[in-house]
Amino acid sequence: MSYVGPDSDGFFDGDGDGPRRPRRFSGGPLTVTLAALVPTALAGWLIWQVAGGPGDGEPAKTLPAASRSSTPPQDTPTPSPSKSGEDGKKGDGKASATPSKSTPPPSSSKPAASGPLKGKVVVIDPGHNPGNFRHTAEINRLVDIGTNRKECDTTGTSTNAGYTEAQFTLDVSRRLRTLLQQQGATVQLTQNDDRAWGPCVDERARIGNKAHADAVISVHADGSAAGNRGFHVILPASVKSGSADTTAIAAPSRDLGERVAGNFLRATGSAPSNYIGDGTGLDVRRDLGGLNLSTVPKVFIECGNMRDAKDAALLTSGAWRQKAAQGMSDGIVSFLRG
């Protein structure tokens, strides 16, 4: 990703060349009169230059800080090494060649002024984090997910060419955020490459809970064997164990997941997974902390298999990622509008 920074403010240098001095004439009262007028005129010209400058209709004004504009950063993903996700799929840890060092946009943003989702809150959870591979000790510590304890987070998978899952999930999540904001929703990301690592899977769940989100979607891509193709949406099982209790959200989460799956298929043309979900594109799991600890409707989506060449060609296409974001958005809109 690249970001476009604000343009530099121009300024005038006070050491520029001034007007040529008038030619002096010798003798007579006229010479004396001109000599007296020249300093006065020159002083007036200098005052005018300071106050307005050539071409300015009025003196320069300093805008208050709130009125100054800057060019917002563009949404572009940040490459990083990668290997596994909370879904447990493993990759090879290959890295992209040119990681971005630009400052990302904020994780949360204001809702649109109007739209069918005005008043609705959606949390998008971009799987993994581009910086996780630098913080293995932190992400390997175990956290409570209700049914058992599990690693805080992982680095995610990647294509064989090194396009990482963390890079993919950020790009799709930012596209999805824009589409939902256009519908009037208030949208928050659990991370936006704006933190060194994580968050842990339990914190990701808490972010959606604390926001009282009407829907949460966690964006991922799988790392399975070549030949395994297609997408699948992961739904929370009905779990009541320790700090996990999904009994109230299992049914609405299934509704959300079915709508996301149907609209994702329509928007992308991608088939449901041929290796998970028996052709339905749906999979129910009880071992994901991001689902177990959620108190609001939430699903995961595995958009394709990064280790299959045909799926990888889709996942690395910006045009296809836009379709993927559109399919997710349509599913979420359908769910929230009932």
C-alpha positions in Angstrom: 0.0 0.0 0.0 1.0 3.5 -0.5 -0.3 6.6 1.0 -0.5 10.0 -0.4 0.7 12.6 2.1 -0.5 16.2 2.3 1.0 18.7 -0.1 3.6 21.1 1.2 2.4 24.6 2.0 4.2 27.2 -0.2 5.7 30.4 1.2 7.1 33.6 -0.1 10.8 34.4 0.4 11.3 38.0 1.6 14.7 38.2 -0.2 13.3 38.4 -3.7 14.2 41.2 -6.1 12.4 44.5 -5.7 11.5 47.0 -8.4 14.2 48.8 -10.2 15.0 52.2 -8.8 13.8 55.1 -11.1 16.5 56.9 -13.1 17.7 60.1 -11.4 17.6 63.5 -13.3 19.8 66.4 -12.4 18.8 70.0 -11.6 15.6 71.9 -11.0 12.7 71.8 -8.6 11.2 68.8 -10.5 14.2 66.8 -9.4 13.7 67.8 -5.8 10.0 66.9 -5.9 10.7 63.5 -7.4 13.4 62.8 -4.9 11.0 63.5 -2.1 8.2 61.4 -3.6 10.3 58.2 -4.4 10.9 57.2 -0.7 7.2 57.7 0.1 6.1 55.6 -2.9 8.7 52.9 -2.2 7.5 52.7 1.4 3.9 52.3 0.3 4.9 49.6 -2.1 6.7 47.6 0.6 3.6 47.9 2.9 1.4 46.6 0.1 3.8 43.7 -0.5 3.7 42.7 3.1 0.0 43.0 3.5 -1.2 41.4 0.3 1.6 40.5 -2.1 1.4 40.6 -5.8 -1.8 39.1 -7.1 -3.6 38.9 -3.7 -6.8 40.7 -3.4 -6.7 41.0 0.4 -4.1 40.4 3.2 -3.2 36.8 3.8 -5.1 35.1 6.6 -4.2 32.2 8.8 -6.8 29.5 8.9 -7.7 28.0 12.3 -6.4 24.5 12.8 -9.8 22.9 12.3 -10.2 24.4 8.9 -6.9 23.2 7.4 -7.1 20.3 5.0 -4.9 17.4 4.5 -4.9 14.5 2.0 -6.2 11.4 3.7 -4.1 8.2 3.3 -5.1 5.7 0.7 -6.0 2.2 1.8 -3.3 -0.1 0.8 -2.2 -3.3 2.6 1.1 -3.8 4.3 3.1 -6.9 3.4 4.6 -9.2 6.1 5.7 -12.8 6.7 2.8 -15.1 7.5 2.0 -18.7 8.5 -1.2 -19.5 10.4 -4.6 -18.2 11.5 -6.9 -18.8 14.4 -8.5 -21.3 12.0 -5.3 -23.4 12.5 -4.2 -23.4 8.8 -0.4 -23.3 8.3 1.6 -21.4 5.7 5.3 -21.1 4.9 6.2 -17.7 6.4 7.2 -16.1 3.1 7.4 -12.3 3.1 6.6 -9.6 0.6 9.5 -7.6 -0.7 8.5 -4.0 0.1 6.6 -3.4 3.3 5.0 0.0 3.7 6.1 2.3 6.4 3.3 4.8 6.0 0.9 5.7 8.8 -2.5 3.8 8.3 -5.9 5.4 8.6 -7.7 5.1 12.0 -9.4 1.9 13.0 -12.7 3.6 13.7 -14.5 6.3 11.8 -17.6 8.5 11.8 -20.8 7.1 10.2 -22.2 8.5 7.0 -24.8 11.3 7.3 -27.6 9.1 6.1 -28.4 5.7 4.6 -30.4 2.5 5.3 -27.9 1.5 8.0 -27.8 4.7 9.9 -27.7 3.9 13.6 -26.3 0.4 13.0 -22.8 -0.5 14.2 -20.6 -3.0 12.3 -17.2 -4.3 13.5 -14.8 -5.7 10.9 -12.1 -7.9 12.2 -9.1 -8.1 9.7 -7.5 -11.5 10.5 -4.0 -11.4 12.0 -1.6 -8.4 11.9 1.3 -7.6 9.6 3.5 -7.1 12.6 2.7 -10.4 14.3 5.8 -12.1 13.0 8.0 -9.6 14.9 6.2 -10.5 18.2 6.2 -14.2 18.4 6.5 -14.3 22.2 3.4 -12.0 22.6 1.2 -13.8 20.1 2.2 -17.3 21.3 1.0 -16.7 24.9 -2.2 -18.6 25.7 -5.6 -16.9 26.4 -8.8 -18.3 27.6 -11.4 -18.9 24.9 -14.0 -20.6 27.1 -13.7 -24.1 25.8 -9.9 -24.2 26.3 -6.8 -22.0 26.1 -5.4 -21.0 22.8 -2.6 -18.9 21.3 -3.3 -15.1 21.5 -2.9 -14.7 17.7 -1.0 -16.1 14.8 0.7 -14.7 11.7 -1.7 -16.1 9.1 -1.0 -17.9 5.9 0.2 -16.6 2.4 0.3 -17.4 -1.2 3.3 -19.3 -2.6 4.5 -16.0 -4.0 4.4 -14.3 -0.6 1.2 -12.3 -0.7 0.2 -12.6 3.0 -3.1 -13.2 4.6 -2.6 -10.2 6.9 -2.1 -8.0 3.8 -5.2 -9.5 2.1 -7.5 -9.1 5.1 -6.6 -5.4 5.7 -7.3 -4.6 2.0 -10.6 -6.3 1.9 -11.7 -5.0 5.3 -10.9 -1.4 4.3 -12.9 -1.9 1.1 -15.8 -3.3 3.1 -15.6 -0.5 5.6 -16.1 2.1 2.7 -19.1 0.2 1.3 -20.8 0.0 4.7 -20.2 3.6 5.5 -21.8 4.5 2.2 -24.9 2.7 3.6 -24.8 4.9 6.7 -23.3 2.4 9.2 -20.8 3.2 11.9 -17.9 1.0 11.3 -15.0 0.0 13.5 -11.9 -2.2 12.7 -10.4 -4.4 15.4 -6.9 -3.4 13.9 -5.8 -1.4 11.0 -2.1 -2.0 11.0 -2.1 0.7 13.7 -0.6 -1.5 16.4 2.6 -3.5 16.6 0.8 -6.9 16.9 -2.5 -8.5 17.7 -5.0 -8.0 19.2 -5.4 -11.3 20.8 -8.4 -13.3 19.8 -10.2 -12.7 23.1 -9.7 -8.9 22.7 -11.0 -9.1 19.2 -14.2 -10.5 20.6 -14.4 -7.9 23.3 -14.0 -5.0 20.8 -17.2 -6.1 19.1 -19.0 -6.7 22.4 -18.0 -3.3 23.8 -19.1 -1.6 20.6 -22.6 -3.3 21.0 -22.2 -4.2 17.3 -25.2 -5.2 15.4 -22.9 -7.5 13.3 -19.3 -8.5 13.3 -17.4 -10.2 10.5 -13.8 -11.6 10.8 -12.1 -11.6 7.4 -9.6 -14.4 6.6 -8.1 -16.5 3.8 -7.3 -20.2 4.2 -4.0 -22.1 3.8 -5.0 -25.6 2.7 -3.6 -28.0 0.2 -3.4 -27.2 -3.6 -6.6 -28.3 -5.3 -8.8 -27.3 -2.3 -10.7 -24.3 -3.6 -13.6 -22.0 -2.7 -14.9 -19.9 0.2 -16.6 -20.9 3.4 -18.3 -19.0 6.2 -17.6 -20.2 9.8 -20.5 -20.0 12.3 -20.4 -20.2 16.1 -21.6 -23.5 17.6 -23.9 -23.2 20.6 -21.3 -23.1 23.4 -21.7 -22.6 27.1 -18.4 -23.3 28.8 -16.4 -21.1 31.3 -16.4 -17.5 29.9 -17.9 -18.6 26.6 -21.7 -18.5 26.1 -22.9 -18.3 22.5 -26.5 -19.6 23.2 -28.0 -16.2 22.5 -26.0 -15.4 19.3 -25.8 -18.8 17.6 -29.1 -18.4 15.7 -28.7 -14.8 14.5 -25.0 -15.6 13.6 -26.2 -18.4 11.4 -28.7 -16.0 9.7 -25.9 -13.5 9.2 -23.5 -16.2 7.8 -26.1 -17.6 5.4 -26.7 -14.2 4.0 -23.0 -13.4 3.7 -22.4 -16.7 2.0 -25.2 -16.3 -0.6 -24.2 -12.8 -1.5 -20.5 -13.6 -1.6 -21.2 -16.3 -4.1 -23.3 -14.0 -6.2 -20.9 -11.1 -6.1 -17.7 -13.0 -6.7 -18.8 -16.0 -8.8 -16.6 -18.2 -6.5 -17.9 -21.6 -5.6 -18.4 -22.7 -2.0 -15.5 -24.7 -0.6 -14.9 -28.2 -2.1 -13.2 -29.4 1.1 -15.2 -27.9 4.0 -18.9 -27.6 4.5 -20.2 -30.3 2.2 -20.8 -27.8 -0.6 -22.9 -25.4 1.5 -20.1 -22.9 2.1 -21.0 -23.0 5.8 -18.9 -24.6 8.7 -19.8 -24.6 12.4 -17.0 -24.5 14.9 -16.6 -24.3 18.7 -12.8 -23.9 18.9 -12.4 -20.2 17.8 -12.1 -17.7 20.6 -13.3 -14.9 18.4 -16.6 -16.6 18.1 -16.8 -18.3 21.5 -16.4 -15.1 23.4 -18.7 -12.9 21.3 -21.9 -11.7 22.7 -23.1 -10.2 19.4 -23.8 -11.8 16.1 -20.5 -12.8 14.5 -19.1 -14.9 11.7 -15.7 -15.6 10.1 -15.2 -15.8 6.3 -12.4 -17.7 4.6 -12.5 -16.1 1.2 -10.4 -18.7 -0.6 -7.4 -21.0 -0.4 -4.1 -19.0 -0.7 -2.2 -22.1 -1.4 -4.1 -23.1 -4.5 -2.9 -21.3 -7.7 -6.4 -20.6 -9.1 -7.7 -19.3 -5.8 -4.5 -17.3 -5.3 -5.0 -15.6 -8.7 -8.3 -14.3 -7.4 -7.2 -13.3 -4.0 -4.3 -11.2 -5.4 -6.6 -9.4 -7.8 -7.8 -6.0 -6.7 -10.9 -6.2 -8.8 -11.8 -9.6 -7.2 -11.2 -8.2 -3.7 -13.6 -5.4 -4.4 -16.2 -8.0 -5.4 -15.5 -9.9 -2.3 -16.0 -6.8 -0.2 -19.2 -6.1 -2.1 -20.5 -9.6 -1.4 -19.8 -9.3 2.3 -21.4 -5.8 2.4 -24.6 -7.1 0.7 -24.9 -9.9 3.1 -24.4 -7.7 6.1 -26.9 -5.1 4.8 -29.4 -7.9 4.1 -29.0 -9.2 7.7 -29.3 -5.8 9.3 -32.3 -4.7 7.3 -34.1 -8.0 8.1 
